[in-house]
Amino acid sequence: MTAIKRYAAGILAIGVSLIVFVVPLLFMVLTALKDRREASKLEFTWPTQIHFWENFQEVVSKRNFMLVTAFINSTILTVVSVAVLVVLAAMVAWVLQRRKSRWSGVVNFLILSGLIIPPAVVPTIWVLQSLGLFKTLPGLILIEVAFGLSFCVMLFRAFIAGIPKELDEAAVIDGCGPVRLFFRVIFPLLRSVMVTVIVVQSVAVFNDFQHPLYFLPGDANATVQLTLFNFQSQFATSYNLLFMNILLITIPPLIMYMFFNRQIVAGMTAGAVKG
């Protein structure tokens, strides 16, 4: 009976996964292949005539090739933000894990606060304006780093807890300074959890809608998620173009998850077990 229950549970899990993930994706693809009149019905049906190339051309060329600009902006934002997050979070986690002090409790509280307390938009805009970084890509990069730092520090710290401290002591005896010790000894050992952080944060930053909307307004500064406004208005929505746009901006994160799914699970599991 136990084997039958496991088999039934497996079938149920597969069925739920198909309904939750595959069906919406299939509906999005079918709608993206229709013309405007047929797509406006929002029916789960095969298109009478496929309009993939026409919809693709119109989406890409809309508003002076805004989607191309958005992909460039999102790529720069994602690569720079994730690179800074990986290095900075790993360094912070290493210091917190290895060097206990009277300030450790305060720092831990601040890290947890970064996961719990919601961002304050207006004060953040004031800070960016005072620094001359509002409506700039570097300013948004700092925002993404600040809001993703707590999660990354916790992942790295849990993994570093499983690395023997004797490695640090041996490297110090051999003459390594703090910077050389971290980048030559500790940082290479974080490869598995580093892949997890890179993939998870890349998808989060690439798919971020709220922060670019508030802190990086303007067509020239648009990211891929903001291009969704190109095909919907107060009175009418071109669902075929909207879903084609969604399909195009969904492909990069989907590919990353497909290729690095095992690494993500391995990094999460290793950090959880060693923490």
Backbone torsions as a table, in degrees:
resi	resn	phi	psi	omega
1	MET	NA	-34.5	179.6
2	THR	-62.3	-42.1	179.5
3	ALA	-64.1	-39.0	179.5
4	ILE	-65.7	-40.8	179.0
5	LYS	-64.2	-41.2	178.5
6	ARG	-64.7	-40.8	178.8
7	TYR	-63.5	-42.9	178.7
8	ALA	-66.2	-39.2	178.2
9	ALA	-64.4	-38.1	177.5
10	GLY	-64.5	-43.1	178.1
11	ILE	-64.1	-41.7	179.0
12	LEU	-62.8	-42.0	179.5
13	ALA	-63.6	-41.4	178.1
14	ILE	-64.4	-41.7	179.0
15	GLY	-63.0	-43.7	178.6
16	VAL	-64.1	-40.9	178.8
17	SER	-61.9	-41.4	178.5
18	LEU	-62.7	-42.1	-178.7
19	ILE	-68.1	-41.4	-173.4
20	VAL	-78.1	-38.5	-171.9
21	PHE	-108.6	-48.3	-172.3
22	VAL	-74.7	-42.9	-177.1
23	VAL	-61.6	-48.7	176.5
24	PRO	-60.3	-38.2	179.0
25	LEU	-65.3	-41.5	178.9
26	LEU	-65.8	-40.4	177.4
27	PHE	-61.9	-39.8	179.0
28	MET	-63.9	-42.5	-179.5
29	VAL	-66.1	-44.6	-179.2
30	LEU	-63.4	-41.5	179.7
31	THR	-67.3	-35.2	179.4
32	ALA	-67.6	-18.9	-178.7
33	LEU	-91.7	-5.8	-175.3
34	LYS	-92.3	168.1	171.2
35	ASP	-83.7	176.4	-173.7
36	ARG	-64.5	-42.5	-177.3
37	ARG	-64.9	-44.9	-178.1
38	GLU	-71.4	-36.1	-179.7
39	ALA	-69.0	-28.1	-178.3
40	SER	-65.2	-18.1	178.5
41	LYS	-75.2	-20.5	-180.0
42	LEU	53.4	47.3	178.3
43	GLU	-103.2	146.5	179.3
44	PHE	-85.2	73.6	-177.9
45	THR	-135.4	157.8	176.1
46	TRP	-72.9	137.1	-178.5
47	PRO	-65.0	140.1	177.5
48	THR	-65.7	-29.9	175.9
49	GLN	-146.6	132.3	-175.4
50	ILE	-80.4	127.8	-179.3
51	HIS	-120.8	41.7	-175.9
52	PHE	-62.9	-52.1	-173.7
53	TRP	-66.6	-39.5	178.8
54	GLU	-64.3	-45.5	178.7
55	ASN	-65.2	-38.7	179.6
56	PHE	-62.5	-47.1	-179.9
57	GLN	-62.2	-42.5	-178.0
58	GLU	-68.6	-37.7	178.8
59	VAL	-65.5	-44.9	-176.9
60	VAL	-68.6	-38.7	-175.6
61	SER	-86.5	-6.2	-176.2
62	LYS	-60.0	135.5	176.2
63	ARG	52.2	53.3	174.9
64	ASN	60.2	50.3	176.6
65	PHE	56.6	47.3	-178.9
66	MET	-65.0	-32.7	-179.3
67	LEU	-65.0	-37.6	177.6
68	VAL	-64.0	-45.5	176.4
69	THR	-60.7	-40.4	-179.5
70	ALA	-65.3	-39.8	177.9
71	PHE	-63.8	-39.4	177.9
72	ILE	-64.5	-46.6	179.1
73	ASN	-61.7	-44.3	-179.1
74	SER	-66.3	-36.3	178.9
75	THR	-66.2	-46.6	177.9
76	ILE	-61.8	-45.6	179.6
77	LEU	-59.0	-45.3	-177.0
78	THR	-68.2	-48.1	-176.0
79	VAL	-63.4	-48.9	-177.2
80	VAL	-67.7	-44.5	-178.7
81	SER	-61.4	-46.5	-178.0
82	VAL	-68.2	-38.2	178.0
83	ALA	-62.2	-44.9	177.6
84	VAL	-65.7	-40.3	-179.8
85	LEU	-62.0	-44.5	-177.3
86	VAL	-62.3	-50.4	-177.5
87	VAL	-67.7	-48.5	-176.2
88	LEU	-66.6	-45.0	-179.2
89	ALA	-65.4	-38.7	178.3
90	ALA	-64.6	-41.1	179.2
91	MET	-66.2	-44.9	179.1
92	VAL	-62.7	-44.2	-179.6
93	ALA	-63.6	-39.0	179.5
94	TRP	-64.8	-44.9	179.4
95	VAL	-64.5	-44.1	-179.3
96	LEU	-65.0	-36.5	-177.6
97	GLN	-77.4	-34.0	-174.0
98	ARG	-93.0	-30.6	-173.8
99	ARG	-117.6	99.4	177.6
100	LYS	-83.5	137.5	177.9
101	SER	-147.3	179.5	-179.9
102	ARG	-70.1	-16.1	179.3
103	TRP	-91.3	-2.9	-176.3
104	SER	-60.8	-41.1	179.9
105	GLY	-63.3	-40.1	178.9
106	VAL	-66.0	-42.7	-179.7
107	VAL	-65.4	-42.0	177.3
108	ASN	-61.5	-39.0	177.7
109	PHE	-63.9	-41.1	179.5
110	LEU	-66.1	-37.4	178.8
111	ILE	-65.8	-45.3	177.0
112	LEU	-64.5	-35.2	178.0
113	SER	-62.5	-34.2	177.9
114	GLY	-63.8	-23.1	177.5
115	LEU	-88.7	-22.7	-171.8
116	ILE	-102.9	-47.7	-173.4
117	ILE	-74.4	127.3	179.0
118	PRO	-70.1	152.2	-179.5
119	PRO	-68.5	144.4	176.4
120	ALA	-98.7	112.3	-171.2
121	VAL	-70.9	-51.9	-173.9
122	VAL	-63.5	-49.4	177.0
123	PRO	-60.2	-35.5	178.5
124	THR	-65.3	-39.6	176.7
125	ILE	-63.0	-41.1	177.7
126	TRP	-59.8	-43.0	-180.0
127	VAL	-63.8	-45.8	179.4
128	LEU	-62.9	-39.2	178.5
129	GLN	-65.9	-39.9	179.0
130	SER	-66.5	-28.3	178.4
131	LEU	-90.2	-4.7	-178.1
132	GLY	73.1	25.2	-175.9
133	LEU	-113.2	1.6	178.9
134	PHE	-71.5	139.8	-176.8
135	LYS	65.2	28.1	176.5
136	THR	-125.8	151.7	179.3
137	LEU	-66.2	-40.3	175.3
138	PRO	-59.1	-36.7	177.5
139	GLY	-63.8	-42.5	178.6
140	LEU	-67.8	-34.2	176.4
141	ILE	-61.1	-42.9	177.2
142	LEU	-63.0	-37.5	178.0
143	ILE	-63.3	-47.1	-179.4
144	GLU	-63.2	-40.1	178.4
145	VAL	-64.7	-43.9	-177.8
146	ALA	-63.4	-43.1	-176.2
147	PHE	-79.7	-19.1	178.8
148	GLY	-99.6	-6.0	-173.0
149	LEU	-66.8	-41.9	-175.9
150	SER	-60.4	-47.9	-179.9
151	PHE	-61.0	-43.9	-178.2
152	CYS	-67.4	-39.6	179.0
153	VAL	-61.9	-41.7	-179.9
154	MET	-65.3	-39.4	177.2
155	LEU	-64.7	-49.0	-179.3
156	PHE	-63.5	-40.7	-177.4
157	ARG	-64.6	-41.0	177.8
158	ALA	-62.3	-36.7	179.4
159	PHE	-74.2	-41.8	-178.7
160	ILE	-64.0	-28.1	178.7
161	ALA	-59.6	-25.2	179.3
162	GLY	-89.3	-3.5	178.4
163	ILE	-88.3	124.0	-177.3
164	PRO	-58.0	136.2	179.3
165	LYS	-69.4	-19.2	178.8
166	GLU	-62.0	-26.4	176.2
167	LEU	-63.5	-42.0	177.5
168	ASP	-61.9	-45.0	-177.5
169	GLU	-65.5	-39.7	178.7
170	ALA	-65.3	-39.9	179.0
171	ALA	-66.5	-37.9	178.2
172	VAL	-65.3	-40.4	178.0
173	ILE	-62.6	-34.8	178.3
174	ASP	-77.0	-2.4	174.7
175	GLY	102.8	13.2	179.6
176	CYS	-77.1	133.6	170.9
177	GLY	-82.2	176.0	-177.1
178	PRO	-59.3	-44.2	-178.2
179	VAL	-67.1	-46.1	179.3
180	ARG	-65.6	-38.5	178.0
181	LEU	-59.9	-43.6	-177.7
182	PHE	-68.7	-50.7	-173.6
183	PHE	-77.0	-25.7	-178.8
184	ARG	-93.5	-30.1	-173.6
185	VAL	-110.4	-54.7	-172.2
186	ILE	-79.2	-49.6	-173.3
187	PHE	-56.7	-42.9	178.3
188	PRO	-63.6	-25.4	-179.8
189	LEU	-76.4	-10.9	-176.5
190	LEU	-93.6	18.2	-171.4
191	ARG	-60.8	-44.3	-176.2
192	SER	-65.1	-47.2	178.6
193	VAL	-72.0	-25.0	178.2
194	MET	-65.8	-39.7	177.5
195	VAL	-62.1	-41.1	178.0
196	THR	-60.2	-47.4	-179.4
197	VAL	-63.5	-42.8	-177.8
198	ILE	-62.3	-48.1	-176.6
199	VAL	-68.5	-48.2	-177.0
200	VAL	-62.8	-46.2	-178.4
201	GLN	-73.0	-31.8	176.8
202	SER	-62.8	-45.1	178.5
203	VAL	-65.6	-40.5	-179.1
204	ALA	-64.6	-44.3	-179.0
205	VAL	-71.2	-42.3	-178.9
206	PHE	-63.7	-35.8	-178.5
207	ASN	-92.3	4.1	-177.1
208	ASP	-66.4	129.1	179.4
209	PHE	-110.4	-39.7	-172.0
210	GLN	-68.2	-49.8	-174.4
211	HIS	-66.3	-45.8	175.0
212	PRO	-61.5	-33.3	-179.8
213	LEU	-64.6	-40.3	-177.1
214	TYR	-85.1	-42.6	-167.5
215	PHE	-106.0	-6.1	-179.8
216	LEU	-140.7	61.3	-179.2
217	PRO	-74.2	161.3	177.9
218	GLY	113.7	142.0	-178.7
219	ASP	-62.2	-38.7	-178.3
220	ALA	-67.8	-22.4	-178.8
221	ASN	-102.1	9.7	-172.9
222	ALA	-63.7	142.5	170.1
223	THR	-104.1	173.0	-170.2
224	VAL	-61.3	-36.0	-177.4
225	GLN	-68.2	-30.4	-179.1
226	LEU	-75.1	-14.9	178.1
227	THR	-70.6	-11.1	177.7
228	LEU	-63.7	-23.7	178.7
229	PHE	-70.2	-14.4	-176.2
230	ASN	-66.6	-23.2	-170.5
231	PHE	-121.7	15.9	174.9
232	GLN	-140.2	142.9	-179.3
233	SER	-140.8	-173.2	-177.3
234	GLN	-67.7	-31.6	-172.6
235	PHE	-113.7	-18.3	-176.3
236	ALA	-150.4	150.4	178.3
237	THR	-139.2	129.1	175.4
238	SER	-88.5	92.1	-172.8
239	TYR	-66.7	-32.7	178.8
240	ASN	-64.9	-42.3	178.8
241	LEU	-74.0	-36.8	178.5
242	LEU	-61.6	-46.1	-179.8
243	PHE	-72.7	-29.7	173.5
244	MET	-65.4	-41.6	176.6
245	ASN	-62.1	-45.4	178.5
246	ILE	-60.4	-41.2	179.5
247	LEU	-61.7	-43.5	-178.1
248	LEU	-66.1	-39.3	-177.7
249	ILE	-84.9	-7.5	176.2
250	THR	-87.8	-24.2	-174.3
251	ILE	-60.5	-49.1	-177.9
252	PRO	-59.3	-49.5	176.9
253	PRO	-62.3	-35.7	179.5
254	LEU	-64.1	-41.1	178.6
255	ILE	-64.8	-41.1	179.2
256	MET	-61.7	-44.3	179.2
257	TYR	-67.0	-36.0	179.9
258	MET	-66.1	-39.2	-176.2
259	PHE	-84.6	-28.3	-174.3
260	PHE	-116.0	21.2	-178.2
261	ASN	-61.8	-44.4	-179.1
262	ARG	-66.2	-39.0	179.0
263	GLN	-65.4	-35.6	178.9
264	ILE	-64.2	-47.8	179.9
265	VAL	-64.0	-41.0	-179.8
266	ALA	-63.6	-42.0	179.6
267	GLY	-66.5	-42.5	178.1
268	MET	-63.5	-43.5	-178.1
269	THR	-67.1	-42.6	-179.9
270	ALA	-62.4	-43.6	178.9
271	GLY	-65.2	-38.8	-178.6
272	ALA	-68.5	-40.9	-177.5
273	VAL	-71.5	-41.6	-175.6
274	LYS	-79.2	-19.0	179.6
275	GLY	-69.5	NA	NA
